[in-house]
Amino acid sequence: MKELKKTNLKDFKESWTFCLHCAGCYYRGPNIPHNWLELPPPEWSPPQRKCPSFEYYYFRAYTASGRGNLAAVVFDDNDFPITDDLIKVVYTCTSCGMCSEICRQFQPLTAIWALREELVQRGAKLPEPLDRIHANIEKSGNIFGARRQPKALEEIPTTGENIYFAGCTARFQQPEVIKATVEVLKTAGMDVACLGDAERCCGFVAGHDGNTALLEQQATENIAAFKKAGAKRVIVSCADCYKTLKIDYPLILGELPFEVVHVAELFAKLIDEKKIRFTHEVKKGVTYHDPCFLGRHGKVYDEPRKVLESIPGIKLIEMERSRRWSYCCGSGAKVISNCYPEFSTAITKERLVEGKQAADTIVTACTSCFNIMDKAVRKQGMELEVCDLSTLVAEAMGIEL
């Protein structure tokens, strides 16, 4: 088995020295990603409000540059005190990745992840909700500690070439997303199976809070289950699961014996093949929210938009911050939403206000993004609809959920 840990704090020592402290990763005002020999086109310039943690806490410590300074200190001094304040600074990074889009050579987010891993290895006390999530994963196989298999998956076979990996959020909080996805694929002529009780959390939260040992455990068990089920293609609805399976798992077990696709990619392909046919007009102006882990991390930008633009009656209107410059939904790799709820709420509100300025409906292709934005809309009583891409596709195909 390959070792998951490909980087550590030592690997980033030159990067800390290289950092010009230009503030490009967080300051307000348009800037151009540096480290290039010539100026890139204007669309490469990121938005004014970039770093969610800086916009909320207003201290440089809560930026990629500030956290890089902390990483340098932790690396140089094994006895440096790991205080609650240090943990807060390190763990309030949303992992959205915008800083790494701006600072291509430094790649500060990777350094922050390495810092978290170092803290875990040193036995640092993490925010309490993370300990609870880890315990839930180990005992129940999901982040919520739920023990019963969701009804939405009970009638789906547990062996086949096309395995739908629902993920924790859809399995236990969004059965309508599971039903929509499965029914759309079946209507398109695909045989769909699932792992059933063998599906375990992908390990996303553990991987992003520095507990790489738990991530490795989840990867090993899930991949064994995929092989046993006969998977040749693993289909996911969650951007978090997509990033974990597509990018992280190969670092643990090498090349996977199956392909990993997001439903947005698969829907776009099936539309091209004329296997998905829309029979109902959906008269809506919509805006699309790019999930951080599907967009910036996974580089899947065009397929969700292609699907939306193929639906009769849909008018797609972009938000000011979209594609590679899309703003975080507030989930923050589930670390922020669980550990720093007030901060999470502020991010979500900012994103929803931006979405409302574009259209009355926000569509996303991530169960985590949908979950946190939909709850916020209901709680705040906003005149705004949030929907998952799969349910909108099902509606346009005339599928009753």
C-alpha positions as CSV (number, residue, x, y, z in Angstrom):
1,M,0.0,0.0,0.0
2,K,1.3,3.4,-0.9
3,E,1.7,5.9,2.0
4,L,-0.9,8.6,2.0
5,K,1.3,11.3,3.4
6,K,3.0,12.7,0.3
7,T,4.0,16.0,1.9
8,N,4.9,17.3,5.3
9,L,5.9,20.7,6.8
10,K,9.5,20.2,5.8
11,D,8.5,20.1,2.1
12,F,7.1,23.6,2.4
13,K,10.1,25.4,4.0
14,E,11.3,26.9,0.7
15,S,7.7,28.0,0.0
16,W,7.6,30.0,3.2
17,T,10.8,31.8,2.3
18,F,9.4,32.4,-1.2
19,C,6.2,34.0,0.0
20,L,6.4,37.7,-1.0
21,H,3.7,38.7,1.6
22,C,2.0,40.5,-1.3
23,A,-1.4,39.9,0.3
24,G,-2.8,38.7,-3.0
25,C,-4.4,35.7,-1.3
26,Y,-6.7,37.8,0.8
27,Y,-6.7,41.6,0.3
28,R,-9.6,43.4,-1.3
29,G,-9.4,44.7,-4.8
30,P,-8.6,42.9,-8.1
31,N,-5.2,41.5,-8.5
32,I,-3.4,39.1,-10.9
33,P,-2.1,35.7,-9.9
34,H,1.6,36.2,-9.7
35,N,4.6,34.0,-10.4
36,W,4.1,34.3,-14.2
37,L,6.5,35.8,-16.8
38,E,3.7,37.7,-18.5
39,L,0.4,39.1,-17.4
40,P,-2.6,36.7,-17.9
41,P,-5.9,37.8,-19.4
42,P,-8.2,39.9,-17.3
43,E,-10.6,37.0,-16.4
44,W,-7.8,35.6,-14.4
45,S,-8.1,38.4,-11.9
46,P,-9.9,37.1,-8.7
47,P,-12.8,39.0,-7.0
48,Q,-12.5,41.6,-4.3
49,R,-13.7,39.4,-1.5
50,K,-11.6,36.2,-1.7
51,C,-10.7,34.6,1.6
52,P,-13.8,33.8,3.8
53,S,-11.8,33.6,7.1
54,F,-10.1,36.9,6.5
55,E,-13.4,38.6,5.6
56,Y,-14.9,37.3,8.9
57,Y,-12.0,37.6,11.4
58,Y,-10.2,40.6,9.8
59,F,-6.7,39.5,11.0
60,R,-3.9,38.5,8.7
61,A,-3.3,35.4,10.9
62,Y,-6.6,34.0,9.3
63,T,-5.1,34.0,5.8
64,A,-3.0,31.6,3.8
65,S,0.0,33.9,4.3
66,G,-0.6,34.1,8.1
67,R,-1.1,30.4,8.4
68,G,2.1,29.9,6.4
69,N,4.0,31.9,9.0
70,L,2.5,29.6,11.7
71,A,3.6,26.5,9.8
72,A,7.1,27.9,9.7
73,V,7.1,28.4,13.5
74,V,5.6,24.9,14.2
75,F,8.2,23.3,11.9
76,D,11.2,25.1,13.4
77,D,10.2,24.6,17.0
78,N,8.9,21.1,18.1
79,D,8.2,22.6,21.5
80,F,6.1,25.5,20.2
81,P,2.9,25.5,22.4
82,I,-0.2,24.3,20.5
83,T,-2.8,26.6,22.0
84,D,-6.5,26.9,21.4
85,D,-5.9,30.1,19.6
86,L,-3.5,28.5,17.2
87,I,-5.9,25.6,16.6
88,K,-8.6,28.2,15.8
89,V,-6.5,30.0,13.3
90,V,-5.5,26.8,11.5
91,Y,-8.9,25.2,11.5
92,T,-10.9,28.2,10.4
93,C,-9.5,27.8,6.9
94,T,-12.5,26.7,4.7
95,S,-10.2,24.7,2.3
96,C,-12.0,26.5,-0.5
97,G,-8.7,26.7,-2.5
98,M,-9.1,30.3,-3.8
99,C,-5.7,31.2,-2.4
100,S,-4.0,28.4,-4.4
101,E,-5.7,29.6,-7.5
102,I,-4.0,33.0,-7.0
103,C,-0.7,31.8,-5.7
104,R,0.1,28.9,-8.1
105,Q,3.7,28.4,-7.1
106,F,3.3,28.4,-3.3
107,Q,0.0,26.4,-3.3
108,P,-0.7,27.6,0.3
109,L,-3.7,25.3,0.9
110,T,-1.6,22.2,0.6
111,A,0.7,23.6,3.2
112,I,-2.2,24.3,5.5
113,W,-3.4,20.7,5.2
114,A,0.2,19.5,6.0
115,L,0.1,21.7,9.0
116,R,-3.1,20.2,10.2
117,E,-1.7,16.7,9.7
118,E,1.4,17.7,11.7
119,L,-0.8,19.0,14.6
120,V,-2.7,15.7,14.7
121,Q,0.5,13.7,14.7
122,R,1.7,15.8,17.7
123,G,-1.5,14.9,19.6
124,A,-3.0,18.4,19.5
125,K,-6.5,18.8,20.9
126,L,-8.8,19.4,17.9
127,P,-12.2,21.2,18.1
128,E,-14.6,18.8,19.9
129,P,-17.0,18.3,17.0
130,L,-14.2,16.7,15.0
131,D,-13.6,14.1,17.7
132,R,-17.3,13.3,17.7
133,I,-17.3,12.9,13.9
134,H,-14.2,10.7,14.0
135,A,-16.0,8.5,16.6
136,N,-19.1,8.3,14.5
137,I,-17.2,7.2,11.4
138,E,-15.3,4.5,13.3
139,K,-18.4,3.2,15.0
140,S,-21.2,3.7,12.4
141,G,-19.4,4.3,9.2
142,N,-20.8,7.8,8.6
143,I,-20.3,11.2,10.1
144,F,-23.8,11.4,11.7
145,G,-23.5,8.1,13.7
146,A,-26.7,6.8,12.0
147,R,-27.0,3.0,12.0
148,R,-29.9,2.2,9.7
149,Q,-29.6,2.0,5.9
150,P,-31.7,4.7,4.2
151,K,-34.9,3.5,2.6
152,A,-33.9,5.3,-0.6
153,L,-31.2,2.7,-1.2
154,E,-33.0,-0.5,0.0
155,E,-34.4,-1.5,-3.4
156,I,-31.2,-0.9,-5.3
157,P,-29.0,-4.0,-6.1
158,T,-25.6,-4.2,-4.3
159,T,-23.6,-5.6,-7.2
160,G,-23.0,-4.1,-10.7
161,E,-20.7,-2.2,-12.9
162,N,-22.2,1.2,-12.1
163,I,-22.1,1.8,-8.4
164,Y,-23.8,4.9,-7.0
165,F,-21.9,6.1,-3.9
166,A,-24.4,8.4,-2.2
167,G,-22.2,9.8,0.6
168,C,-23.2,10.5,4.2
169,T,-25.2,13.7,3.5
170,A,-27.5,12.3,0.8
171,R,-27.9,9.0,2.6
172,F,-29.1,10.4,5.9
173,Q,-30.4,13.9,5.1
174,Q,-31.4,14.1,1.4
175,P,-33.2,10.9,0.2
176,E,-34.8,12.9,-2.6
177,V,-31.3,13.5,-4.2
178,I,-30.7,9.7,-4.1
179,K,-34.1,8.9,-5.6
180,A,-33.7,11.6,-8.3
181,T,-30.2,10.5,-9.3
182,V,-31.1,6.8,-9.5
183,E,-34.4,7.4,-11.4
184,V,-32.7,9.7,-13.9
185,L,-30.0,7.1,-14.6
186,K,-32.5,4.2,-14.8
187,T,-34.7,6.2,-17.2
188,A,-31.5,6.8,-19.3
189,G,-31.1,3.1,-19.6
190,M,-28.4,2.5,-17.0
191,D,-28.3,-0.4,-14.5
192,V,-27.4,1.2,-11.2
193,A,-26.3,-0.5,-8.0
194,C,-25.0,0.7,-4.6
195,L,-22.8,-0.7,-1.8
196,G,-25.7,-1.0,0.6
197,D,-24.7,-1.4,4.2
198,A,-21.1,-1.8,3.0
199,E,-20.9,1.9,2.1
200,R,-18.8,3.8,4.6
201,C,-18.0,7.5,4.8
202,C,-15.5,8.4,2.2
203,G,-13.2,10.0,4.8
204,F,-13.4,13.5,3.5
205,V,-13.7,15.3,6.9
206,A,-11.0,13.2,8.4
207,G,-8.6,13.9,5.5
208,H,-9.2,17.6,5.7
209,D,-8.8,18.0,9.4
210,G,-5.5,16.1,9.4
211,N,-6.6,12.7,10.5
212,T,-5.1,10.9,7.5
213,A,-4.9,7.6,9.3
214,L,-8.8,7.5,9.4
215,L,-9.0,8.6,5.8
216,E,-6.7,5.8,4.8
217,Q,-8.9,3.3,6.8
218,Q,-12.0,4.5,5.0
219,A,-10.4,4.4,1.6
220,T,-9.2,0.9,2.1
221,E,-12.6,-0.4,3.2
222,N,-14.5,1.4,0.5
223,I,-12.2,0.3,-2.3
224,A,-12.5,-3.3,-1.1
225,A,-16.3,-2.9,-1.2
226,F,-16.2,-1.4,-4.7
227,K,-14.1,-4.3,-6.0
228,K,-16.4,-6.9,-4.3
229,A,-19.4,-5.2,-5.9
230,G,-17.9,-5.4,-9.3
231,A,-17.6,-1.7,-9.9
232,K,-16.2,-0.3,-13.1
233,R,-17.6,3.1,-12.6
234,V,-18.4,4.9,-9.3
235,I,-20.9,7.7,-9.5
236,V,-21.1,10.4,-6.8
237,S,-23.5,13.3,-6.1
238,C,-21.3,15.0,-3.5
239,A,-18.4,17.2,-4.5
240,D,-16.6,16.3,-1.3
241,C,-16.9,12.6,-2.1
242,Y,-15.8,13.3,-5.6
243,K,-12.6,15.1,-4.5
244,T,-11.9,12.3,-2.0
245,L,-12.4,9.4,-4.3
246,K,-11.0,11.0,-7.5
247,I,-7.9,12.7,-6.0
248,D,-7.2,11.4,-2.5
249,Y,-7.8,7.7,-2.9
250,P,-5.2,7.1,-5.7
251,L,-2.6,8.6,-3.3
252,I,-3.5,5.8,-0.9
253,L,-4.0,2.7,-3.1
254,G,-2.5,3.9,-6.4
255,E,-4.5,3.7,-9.6
256,L,-8.1,2.8,-9.0
257,P,-9.6,-0.2,-10.8
258,F,-12.7,1.9,-11.7
259,E,-13.4,5.4,-12.9
260,V,-14.9,8.0,-10.6
261,V,-17.5,10.4,-12.2
262,H,-19.7,13.1,-10.8
263,V,-23.4,13.0,-11.7
264,A,-23.0,16.3,-13.6
265,E,-20.3,14.8,-15.8
266,L,-22.5,11.7,-16.4
267,F,-25.6,13.7,-17.1
268,A,-23.8,15.8,-19.7
269,K,-22.5,12.6,-21.4
270,L,-25.9,11.0,-21.4
271,I,-27.5,14.2,-22.9
272,D,-24.9,14.1,-25.7
273,E,-25.8,10.5,-26.3
274,K,-29.5,11.5,-26.4
275,K,-30.2,9.0,-23.6
276,I,-31.5,11.7,-21.3
277,R,-34.5,13.4,-22.9
278,F,-36.4,16.3,-21.4
279,T,-40.1,16.2,-21.7
280,H,-41.1,19.0,-19.4
281,E,-40.3,22.7,-19.7
282,V,-39.0,24.3,-16.5
283,K,-39.5,28.0,-16.7
284,K,-36.9,29.3,-14.3
285,G,-34.1,31.8,-14.1
286,V,-31.4,30.0,-12.2
287,T,-27.8,30.7,-11.1
288,Y,-25.3,28.0,-10.6
289,H,-23.1,27.7,-7.5
290,D,-19.8,26.0,-8.2
291,P,-18.9,23.8,-5.3
292,C,-15.3,24.3,-4.2
293,F,-14.4,20.7,-4.4
294,L,-16.0,20.0,-7.8
295,G,-14.9,23.3,-9.3
296,R,-11.5,24.6,-8.1
297,H,-10.3,21.2,-6.8
298,G,-12.0,18.9,-9.5
299,K,-11.9,21.4,-12.4
300,V,-15.5,20.5,-13.3
301,Y,-17.1,23.7,-14.5
302,D,-18.7,23.2,-17.9
303,E,-20.7,20.0,-17.5
304,P,-23.2,21.3,-14.9
305,R,-23.8,24.4,-17.0
306,K,-24.3,22.2,-20.1
307,V,-26.9,20.2,-18.3
308,L,-28.7,23.3,-17.1
309,E,-28.7,25.0,-20.5
310,S,-30.1,21.8,-22.1
311,I,-33.2,21.9,-20.0
312,P,-36.1,23.6,-21.8
313,G,-37.2,26.8,-20.2
314,I,-34.1,27.3,-18.1
315,K,-32.3,30.6,-18.2
316,L,-28.8,30.4,-16.7
317,I,-27.5,33.6,-15.1
318,E,-24.0,33.7,-13.6
319,M,-23.2,35.1,-10.2
320,E,-20.5,37.7,-10.0
321,R,-18.2,35.1,-8.4
322,S,-18.4,32.0,-10.4
323,R,-16.3,29.2,-11.9
324,R,-12.8,29.3,-10.5
325,W,-13.6,32.4,-8.4
326,S,-16.8,30.9,-6.8
327,Y,-17.2,31.7,-3.1
328,C,-17.5,29.1,-0.4
329,C,-21.1,27.9,0.5
330,G,-20.2,27.9,4.2
331,S,-19.7,24.2,4.7
332,G,-15.9,24.7,4.7
333,A,-15.1,21.0,4.2
334,K,-17.7,20.3,7.0
335,V,-15.0,21.5,9.5
336,I,-16.4,25.1,9.5
337,S,-20.0,24.2,9.7
338,N,-19.5,21.8,12.6
339,C,-16.8,23.7,14.6
340,Y,-17.5,27.3,13.9
341,P,-21.2,27.7,13.1
342,E,-21.4,31.5,13.4
343,F,-18.6,31.9,10.9
344,S,-20.3,29.3,8.7
345,T,-23.6,31.2,8.8
346,A,-21.9,34.4,7.8
347,I,-20.3,32.8,4.7
348,T,-23.6,31.1,3.7
349,K,-25.5,34.3,4.0
350,E,-23.1,36.2,1.8
351,R,-23.3,33.5,-0.9
352,L,-27.1,33.4,-0.8
353,V,-27.3,37.2,-1.1
354,E,-25.0,37.1,-4.1
355,G,-27.1,34.3,-5.6
356,K,-30.4,36.2,-5.1
357,Q,-28.9,39.1,-7.0
358,A,-28.6,36.9,-10.0
359,A,-31.7,34.7,-9.9
360,D,-34.5,33.4,-7.7
361,T,-33.1,29.8,-7.8
362,I,-29.7,28.6,-6.9
363,V,-28.7,25.2,-8.4
364,T,-25.7,23.3,-7.1
365,A,-24.1,19.9,-7.8
366,C,-23.0,19.1,-4.3
367,T,-25.1,17.6,-1.5
368,S,-23.1,19.5,1.2
369,C,-23.6,22.8,-0.5
370,F,-27.3,22.2,-1.1
371,N,-27.7,21.1,2.5
372,I,-26.2,24.1,4.1
373,M,-27.7,26.7,1.7
374,D,-31.2,25.1,1.8
375,K,-31.3,25.1,5.6
376,A,-30.2,28.7,5.7
377,V,-32.8,29.8,3.3
378,R,-35.5,28.1,5.3
379,K,-34.2,29.4,8.6
380,Q,-33.9,33.0,7.4
381,G,-37.2,32.9,5.4
382,M,-35.5,34.1,2.2
383,E,-37.5,34.3,-1.0
384,L,-35.0,32.1,-2.7
385,E,-35.0,28.5,-3.9
386,V,-32.0,26.1,-3.6
387,C,-32.1,22.9,-5.5
388,D,-29.8,20.0,-6.4
389,L,-28.9,19.5,-10.1
390,S,-30.3,15.9,-10.0
391,T,-33.8,16.9,-8.8
392,L,-34.0,19.6,-11.4
393,V,-33.0,17.1,-14.2
394,A,-35.6,14.6,-12.8
395,E,-38.3,17.3,-12.9
396,A,-37.5,18.2,-16.5
397,M,-37.7,14.5,-17.4
398,G,-41.1,14.2,-15.8
399,I,-40.0,11.9,-13.0
400,E,-42.1,12.1,-9.9
401,L,-40.1,12.1,-6.7
